[in-house]
Amino acid sequence: MMVKDPLKIVFISPFQFRLYRGIERFTYSLANALAEKGFSITVYAWAGAKAGVDWGKWHSGIRIRRVPEIRYFQSLAAGILYRTWARVDDPDYIFLNFLYQGENRLPSDRRYIYILHSPASQIRNRYLYIERLLKKFTNLEFVAVSQMVKQEAIPYISGRRISVILNGVDTDLFKPVENESAHIERPFRIISAAALEERKGLQHLVLAIGNMDKHLRKNIRYDIFGEGLYKNHLRKLIRKYDLENVVFINSPVNNLNEILPQYDLFCLLSKGEAFAISILEAMACGLPILTSSFPPFHEIVDESFGACIDPEDRVGIMRFIENCQNEKLKKSRSVASRQKSMGFNWEKVAESYSDLLKSS
């Protein structure tokens, strides 16, 4: 009986060793999970800068090819190497996160799967660019990370298969831990981890807390982890509502798995998300979730552990926060949140991708 060779997959992730974002976390996690299932995995990435990102342990079966760091024409050099490597490695499939960082120079006769990480409403010009390249890449199909992303992509990608596979989370890395400080009296702790942009909706929770009675807000601590141009506006709101001892803006961190379990509630009242991995990470740590009523959050969050609320509904936000402080409800929601996250672990996500590859 002949044994089939494993499917060969190439992931192209140019900023894998330069940026610590959802796209790069996705590539690292899915590549490892598929390698664990026996797929032959190669990652093409640009060499990291001096302060590059260390992702930790890659699966021993994963090979990484790095485009040398070049001061000028990095995308051009990457495209030439991608094309050469693809001919040499002869993969069955090439997974793409972009099409404009040198990927447009890839051979047209390979089989490609483009992961749609962002909704078209946020990056319309990029979708128009993809639409123009469809004639070249005749074997290009797509995976959307939420139903909302798929629906927004359809007008630009007519006639191509668009599958929906939701993002995943490492439920072994992100998990609840026993916190001794939880047994002593302390403020109710809320956390957000997001870029400091207006669309992330961080201001809505600041305003809701600012409108609380002063004796109620004394029992709350809200930590924001992120960086961005909206920081000054948030600081002004904090000063305006006298929240300097309640709301704190912190620098981004790479160890959210250690930080999240220290909190009682995760909040992301944003608009225009494709699928926020940070919500899954908080769920895996057993946190109740407060999100906005905009899509795609209804695809992830249900009332057993969270709420999807109009960001402008300050009364509704305050009521949910007060409700979460009930110890019995907090415990049941924590259990439900963790349990729901298990359906998104990377092993199950990799199984969905495996089924997709075998059916293509």
N, C-alpha and C positions, 0 to 999 in steps of 0.2 A: 504493500500500500504506500503510495507516494504521499509525502508530507508537504503541504503547501507552504511556500515561503510567506512570511508575515507581510502584510500590506506596508508599504513604505510611504511615510507621510513627512512632508516638509512644512514647518511653521515659519513664516516670515514675520518677524517682529523687530523692526529696526531699532526701537528705543528700549529693548528689553533690559539692557544694562546701563541705561541712562535715566530712565524715569520709573517711579514707583506709582503706577496708576492701575485702574481697573483692567485696561487692555492687557497690560504686561502681567498682571496677576492671573488673568484668564489664561494667557498663553502658557505660563509656568505650570499652572495647576492642571490644565487639560493635557498638556504634553506629558507630564508625569503620570497622569491617570491612564492615558492610552498606552504609554510604555509599559505600565504595570500589567496591562491586558495583553501584552505581547506584540504590539505594533512596533515597527522600526521607525524611530523618530529622529529627525534632524531639525535643528533650529538655525535659521539664518538671522543674524542680528548685527548691528553696528557695534564696533568696539566701544566700551564704556569710557567716559571721561575719567579724570583723575579721581573724582568722588563718585565712582560708579555704584550701581545698585547690586548688592549681594543678596541673591534670592535664597541662599542656603543650599540645601542638597537637591541636585538634579538626579533623576533616575540614572543608574549606571549604564543603561542602554541608550541614553540620549547623546547624540553627537551635536556639538555646537560649532558652526562656522561663523567667523567674525569678519565683517568688513572693516579693513583698517581705518583708523580715524584720519580723515583728510580735512584740511582747513577749508577748501573750496570744492564745490561740485560733489558733495558727499552722495547725493541721490543718484547722480550720473554714474559714479564709480560703483555704487551698490547695484544699480541695474545691470551693469556689465557683468559683475560677479554673480548675481542671481541667475542670469541667463546661462553662464558657463557652468555653475554648480548644478543647475537643474538638469542640464544635459548629462553631466557626469553621474549624478546621484540617481537619476531616472526614477523619481518618486511616482507612486500611483496617484497621489493627491497632493496638492499644495494648498495649505490654509493661508489665507490673506487677512490682514487687519486693515490694510490700506491698498490703494492702487496708484499712489502719486509720490511714493518715496523710493522710486526706482523700479517698482513692481510692473509698471507699464512696459518695461523692456523684456519681460519674461517671454519665453516661447509661447506662441499662440496655440500650440497643439497639446498642451498639458491639460490635466483635469484640475480645476480650481474650485475651492469652496471659500467664499468671501463671508467673513463674520461681520454682520451689521451690528456694531456696538452703539450706534447713536441714531436717534430719530431724524428723519429728513427735515422736520421743521427746525432743527437746530443747525444743520449743516447742508442746506439745500444745494449749494454750489458743488459740494463733493458728490452728491447724488447725480447731479447733472453730468459731472465728469465720468462717473461710472457708466451712466447711460450711453455716453459717447463711445466708450470702450467695449461695449457689448458685441459690436460687430467683429472686433478682433478676437476677443476671448469667447469663442463659440461654446466651449465646454466649461463655462463659469456658472456655478449655481450659488445660492445664498442660504445662510442661516441667520435668522433674526433672533435676538436675545429676549424678545417679548412679542406678544400679539400686536401691541401698539406699534412697535418698530416695523413689523411686517406690513401692517395696514398703510403706514406712511410711505413705505418703500415701493409698494405695488405700482403707483403711477410712473415710476422711473425705470422699473425692471419688468416690464410686461413680457410675458412669454417665458420667463425663467422660473425654475422651481425655487420657492422660498420656504424653507422649513423653519419651524420655531422650536428652539431648544433653549430653555431658560438657563441662566448662569448657575454656577455652583459655589459651594463653600467647603472648606476643609473642616469637617466637624470633629476631627481629632485635635486640630490646632486651636480652633475656636470652640470653647466649651465653658460651662459654668464652673466656678471654683468656690470652695468654702471661704468666705471672707469673714475673718474674726471681727472686723469693725462693724459688720452688719448686726452684731449682737449688742452693740452699745448705741446709745442715742446719737444720731447724726442727721444732717439734712437729707432730704430726698434728692437724689443725684440724677441729673439729666445730662445726656451727652449727645452731641452732634459731631460728625466727622465728615467734612465736605470742603470743597473750594469755597472761598469767601466771595461769592457772586450773588447778585440780587436774586437770580432765578432759583437759588438753593433754598430761599425762604427762611433763612435763619432769623431775619428781622421779625417775622411773624411771632415766633415764640418769645423773643425779647419783648415785643410789645404786649403780648398776652401776660407775661410775668410782670411787666411794668404796670399793668392795670389791676393786678391783684391787690388785695388788702395788705398793708405792710406787715401785719403779724403772720400772714400766710407765706409771703415771700421770704421771710426770715428762715423758714424751714426748707428752703429750696436752694440748691446749687446747680447752676447750668454751666457746663464746660463745652466750649466750642474748640475743636481741633481743626485747624486749616490755615491757609494763607491765600491772599488775593486782594484785588483792588477795592473790594467792598469793606475792607477792615475798618477804614476811617469812619464810614457811615455807621457801622455797627457800634463803634466806640462812642460816637455822638449820641446814639440812642441810649446806650448804657449810662452815659452821664446825665442825659436829659431826664431819665426815669429813676435816677439815683440807685443804680443797680451795681455799683462798683464792687460790692461785697456779695453779689449774688451771681452775676454773669461774668465768666472769665474766657478770654480768647487766648488759646494756646497754639504753639507751633505744631505743624503736622508731625506725626510719629509713625514709625514702622512697626511698632509692637502693640497694635490695637488688641491683639489676642490676650495680652496681659492687662490692658487698661479697661476694656469693655466690661469684664465681670465685676468691676468695682462700682458699677452704676445700676440704677433702678429703672431707667427708661431711656430708649433711643428715639431721637426725633429727627425727621427729615421732611420738612414741609415744602418740597421743591416742585418745580414744573419743568417738563422737558427731559426727564430722565429716560434712558432706554431700559435700564434695569440696574438698580443700585446694589452692587455687591456688598456695600457696607451694611445694608439692612439684613442681608443673609448672615453676615458675620455677627451682628448683634443678636439675631434670633438664635444662632448656634450657641451663644453665650447665655441664653435664657432670658433676654431682656424683652419686656413688652415693647411694642412699636407704635409710634405716633407718626403718621405720614399724611400727605395731602390727599385730597379727593381726585387729583389729576391722575390719568393713566401713566404708568402701568401698575400702580401700587395695588389695585384690586386683584391683580394676578398673583400677588404674593401674600398680602396681609389680610387676615380675616378677624372677625370680632372675638374669637376665642383668646386672642393674645394681643390685639391691637385695634387701631381705628384709623380710618382714612377720612380726614376732616378738611373742610374748606379752610384754607390758610387764613382767610379774613375773619373766620368765626372765632373770635377771641374767647367768647363765653364757652363755646364747645371745647376749645383747647384747655381752658382752665378747669372745666368740669372733669375732663378725662385725666388730667394730672392729679386732681384731688382724688378721683376714683382709684387711681393707681396706687395711692398711698395706703389703701386698705390692705392689710397684711395678707388676709385670706385670698383676696382677688389677685394680689401681686404674685403670690406663690403659684396659683393655678395658671395664671397667664405665663409665668416663667416656664412652667412645665410644657404648656401648649406651644410656646414659641420654639423651644428647643426641639420638641417632637416634630413640628412642621419643618424645621430646618433640615432634619434628617432626610427628607425627600429630595433635597437639593445637594446632597453630598457629591463630591466629584466622581466617585465610582459610578453613581447612577447617571450623572451627566455623560460620562465617558461611554456608558452603555448605549445611550441615545445616539451619540456620534458614531459608535461602532455599527449600530443598526442602519444609520443613514448611509455610511460608506458601503455597506454590503448590499444596499438596495439601489445604489446609483449605477 
